[in-house]
Structure formats: C-alpha cells, structure tokens
Amino acid sequence: MNDIINDDINLGSEDRARALLPVAVDQACAEVKPTLEAIERQLGFAPNLHRVLAHAPPALDSYVQLTKLFARTSLSPVEREVVLIAASRQNACGYCVAAHSMLAEGAGMAIEDLAALRRGEPLADPRLGALAALAGELVSGGGKASAETLAAFEAAGYTRAQALEVVVGLALKTLSNFSVHLAEIPLDAASASWALPEE
C-alpha cells in the first residue's frame, strides 16, 4: 500500500496530489476498510480527508482516536467546533473550516458568531470569543499564549485544565490541516456550500 506514496520531495503540486488521491472505500486495504466503512455509516459518506489518511493507517487511526478523545473533553459540541474552526482558519485550511462550519451549524452555534469566526472577527458571545482567541493564539504562537489571552479565557469561565483540552483539539487539527495542505484535499460535496470566499 505504501508504494502509492511517492517520496520524491521534488514532485510538482499536481503530481503530489495525485499520489495522495482519496482511497475508494471498497478498494481500501483490510487495515483501514472497517474504519472507513464505520465512518461512512455514521456520516452517510466517507470524507475525502479520511480517505486520504487511509494511505497511512496510523494517520487515519490517530485522527479517529483524537476525534473521540476531544469529544470526551468538558467542552460542549459548539465549543469544540469553535476550537477546530479557529485553528483551521489560522492554518489557512479551507477544507477543515468548511467541514467544521457545517458541523457547528448542526450543533446549534449562532449563525452570526459562526460567520464572525469564519472571518476571523470578534464574536458576539464573549465566552466563545475568548475560547476562539486562545485557540488561534496558541496556533499562531507555536503553543504560546499571552497572559492577557489566558486571563480573558479564565474570566470567561474556563479553567487552565480546559486550556489543555483546547490543546487536544489543536493536535487534532494539526494532523488534519497539515494533511489537507500536503495532499491538496478537495472539499466534500456535503460541506462545499461552506467554502470560504477567496480572500
């Protein structure tokens, strides 16, 4: 299976993307096929991200397990999506911003806050705004956040333990954002309407 991954770092963008095309679920290797089938049953389709990660089973397994671990945190579904969108926007990952915008709407996030988050603007909800600010600053600062940002996070009602939970979400998005950029993964039809406008 690994022989479809071309290790030539001098590959052009088009060739590199071709080497990491999404794997068809029915053609996936035995190690990842049950995972892809489970995702397909759960979502109604297997996202392109998961089908690309299937080229490297540990990558797919890591993403699936990190997703489950992040869901176990004390952060609400909307709060988790805020972290994931803020991180993805900071990493300029349009694929993940679109996917998690769709999920955020489904989780009940106020549409005006979602729109502001997608634009990188202040949120009307100060608690979610403090959460987004911490997530974005941790990404842009290589894991560092200012005392002011942390103070605002705590003033919004969060704890330092929850800041560590935010880091779990950032680990999840580091894996997906970097993979999307590496493989130039196209948007899924399900989230295409949430594509960010060209800036």
C-alpha angles and dihedrals in degrees: 000000000000091000089080089066109086110213095197103120089197093067113129119246093259094050093045091053091048090055090057103043115153111274115239108242093231090051097046119120119260092256095063105021095089090051093050091046091051091050090048091053092047098047101024090244139039109248119233090242093060092044091053093046086054087077086073109036094199089056093052092045091048092052093048093047094045089051090054093046093050089051088057093060123102091252115109121241091259092047091051091052090049090056093047095047093045091051093045093049091050089051091047092238105155092177093060095039089055095045095047093043087060090048093045091054089049090051090056103257113165107260094227091055091046091051091049092048091051089052094046092244131135115283123234089227104074094201093054089042091057090048093050091047092054094047093048094046093049089055096045092042097050092247097325126115129183123252088245093055092048091047091052090048091054093042087057088061102265126127133224087250088060089052086063089051088055087056089057088058091048090052089052092051094044088061095047099037093050092045092051091052093045095050098029089230113202123231118269116245089240093063100028092106088062094058113136115248116251110271 
